[in-house]
Amino acid sequence: MNDDIRVPEVRCNLDGGESLGIISTDEAMEKANELGLDLVLIAPQAKPPVAKIMDYGKFKYQEEKKLKEQRKNQTKIVVKEIKLSVKIAENDVAYKVKHAREFLEKGYHVKFRVFLKGREMAHPEAAKEVLEHVWPMIEDISTMEKPPKFEGRYYNMYIVPKK
């Protein structure tokens, strides 16, 4: 902006869209000062670089406004975690699956985790069996993004709602 521009000539445009063509940087600075505006380098990598005569404060404000609008329109993915154990009872599985179905209907992603304690680590396939038992109960409303996988002391399965 203004004094930071170190190139001999620039392709200069006015804020309204009018083009002044390729002129020296000093000439462009004089024109900007004459109008009481700033000379802002828009495309420094172009040959010759493109500069625009505009109100820099207004430009920054509009850029920030665009960024806020983009952030507002982003969808945030909510991941709900449901913890199970190897020795979980059938009615407890049904209860946890009921909650998972509610989460999936709301559009949340669900991560099932089976924690292996102590000697359960000797038989991690038992944890995989628990997750494989859970999957048929929710496969009608969901898609398995990551199949059951052993990670550290956990067996994880990642489920997303069907589109």
ABEGO torsion letter per residue (X at the ends): XEAABABABBBBBBAAGBBAEBBBAAAAAAAAAAAGBBBBBABAABOBBBBBBBBAAAAAAAAAAAAAAAAAABBBBBBBBBBBBAABBAAAAAAAAAAAAAAAAAGBBBBBBBBBBEAAAABAAAAAAAAAAAAAAAAAABBBABBBBBBEABBBBBBBBBX
